Amino acid sequence: MAIQLSKGQRVDLTKTNPGLTKVMIGLGWDTNKYSGGAEFDLDASAFLVDANNRCQQDTDFVFYNNLQHPSGSVTHTGDNRTGEGDGDDEQILVDFSKIPANIDRIGITVTIHDAEARSQNFGQVSNAFVRVVNEEGGEELIRFDLGEDFSIETAVVVCELYRHGSDWKFNAIGSGFSGGLAALCQNYGLEV
């Protein structure tokens, strides 16, 4: 049974699951029905950062236009432009055995594409969640439901996977940003 986390909680991933090397991070959401005239397109991304919380190169940012890190450690399975249906809307695969030694943490984020132009924000998004699944066998290990704490934000740092000695841990963050993807990129040391 999956561990249900609240904002700010941290939990072991690899220490409590010996032999765990590959996980699927599933992200899902619903959009509240309102007459804004434009479809919602939410995008999941992963930022592979060093101990200073900075990406060292553009390829450390995995998203719909860069689906795989050069190391093969993080892979985005593709952009879902509508978020229709149940279950995961987008997925990111992580192979802990391939993560380069200089990578200290992986920030998992969700942004609203063209949020400003479409007058959209996370106050219009509901039932957002992230789950971590053992790729071998498909067991859900962790689930974090983000709740309805957002209003004007256009980007959210959902969670982080971070190195703790030789193990990897999960941190349920749920922190919103205004400024969309550009603000997140700047936060992680990338020029936009």
N, C-alpha and C positions, 0 to 999 in steps of 0.2 A: 504494500500500500504506500502511496506517495506521501511524502512529508509536506504538509500544507504550511506555507510560511506567511508571515506578515511583514510589512515594510520594515526594513532595518535588521531583520533576522539574517543570520549566517548559518550555514550548515556545511559539513564535510561532504565532499563528493567521492573522492578516490579512496580516502582512508576507510570509510565505512562500507565501501563497495570494492573490496580487493579485486584486482584484475580489470577494473573498469578503465577502458582506454578510449572508447568512442561513445559520444552522446549526440542525441538530436535535441536541439532546442526549438520547441514549437511555440509560436506566438500567435495569439488569436484575439479577435475583437469584433464588436458589432458597432454599427453607427446608428445613432438615434435618428428617427425619421423626422426630418424637417424640410422645409421647402427652400433650400438654398440654391437649387437649380444645377448643381454640379455633383458628380459622383465623388465619393471619398476614395482616395488611393493612399493607403498607409504602407510604409516601407520599413522593413526590418534591416538593421545593419549591425556589423560587428567592428569594433575598433580594437586592434591588437596593440597594446601600449607597454612601454618600459616602466621601470620603477618610478619615473618622474611623471607618469600618467600621460605620456606623449607618444604618438605614432612617429616612428623614425623615417618612414617613407610613405608615399601615397598608397602603395600596395598593402600597407597594414590596415587599410580601410576596406572591408569586404561588404559589398552592397550590390544592388541590381545591375550596376555597370562594371563591377569587378567581382565576379561570382566566386573566385577562389584566391586564397592567400598563396603566394609562391611556394611556401613550404608544404602546401596540401593539408595544413592543420585545420583550416576553417574554410567551409564551403557553404555558400548561400544556394539554396535549391531553386531559386527563381522568384520573380516578381509576380505577386497576385494583385492585379489592379482593381479588383472589386471587393474582396473580402467576403464574398457570398458563401453561404453554406456553413455547416457546423465544423467544429474541430479547428485544427491549426490553419491559419491563413498564410503564414510563411514559416519556413524552417531553415535553421542554420545547423550544419553538422560540424562537430568538433572532434578532432583526434588528438588527445592529450599527448600521445607518443611522438607526434610530429611538431609540436609547438616549439619554436626556436628558444634557446636558453635566455635570450635578451627580452623575451616577452614575459611581463610580470602579471598582466591581467588582460581580460577581454571584456570590453564594455558592450553589452547588447542593448540596442536602442530601437525605438520606433519613431518615425516622423510622418507627418502628413504632407504628401506631395502637393506643391503649389497652394499651401494652406492660406497664405495671405491673399493671393489672387482670388481664391474661392471662398473667402471669409469662413474658414473652417478652423476648428481647434479641438483639443482633447476633451473639452466640456461636452462635445457632441458625440463622444465615443463612450461606449459602455461595454461591460463584460470583458474587459481586456485582461489577458492572462499570459503567463509564460510557464512552460513546463519543461523539465529535463527528463529525457527518456534514454534508458540504456539501449544503445543501438542493437546490441546483441540480446535478442529475446523480447525487446519492445516494452520492458517494464518501466512505468512512470515512476521516477525517483523523487522528484520535487515538483511542486506546483505553487505558484504565487499569483493570486488574483489581485490586480492593481486597485480595484475599488473605483469610486467616483470622485476622487479628490481633485480633479483638474477643472480648469475653467478656460483661460486664454492661451494655455501652452500649446505649442505646435510640434514639440519634440519631447520624448521621454527617455531617460536612461532607465531601462526596465530592471536590469540586473548586471552583475559582474561575476565572471569566473576569475578567481585569483589564486596565485601560487602561494602556498604556505609550506615552506621547506620543500619536500619532494612531492607533496600532495596538492590537490586542487580543491578549492572551496567555492561555494555559491553565496552571493550576497544579494538579498532582495532589496533593491534601491527604490524604484518608483519615483524618481525625481524629474519634475517637469522643467522645460526650457521654453522661452519664447525665442523666436528667430529661426525656428526650423532646423533643417540639416546644416545650414551654414554656421549657426551658433554651436552646434555639436562638434562640427569639424574643427572650429577654432578652439573649443574647449579641449580637444584632444591633440592640439598642436599642428593641425593641418591648415594650409593656406587655401582660401576659397577663391 
